[in-house]
Amino acid sequence: MTKPQPKHNLIRFSEKERQIMRTIGGGNLSEGARICVMWGAHFWNLGLNTEMDLRHIGLVTVSTTDNYPHE
């Protein structure tokens, strides 16, 4: 029985996109791409979709030390 071969995808990123992924990945392009996919999946599961205009999407974070977490 032969072992299944991994599938590879070729994606062309601009230099700016590669720099962003290196920054996100702490200097590692592959790690940055993995983190981008992880966060993309997270926001998709929260209801963000490709039809939404990202210029009108806000992100609210709450610190564990926030004195007013419900405001």
Secondary structure, DSSP 8 states (H G I E B T S, - for coil): --------------HHHHHHHHHHTTT-HHHHHHHHHHHHHHHHHTT--TTS-GGG-------TT-S-TT-
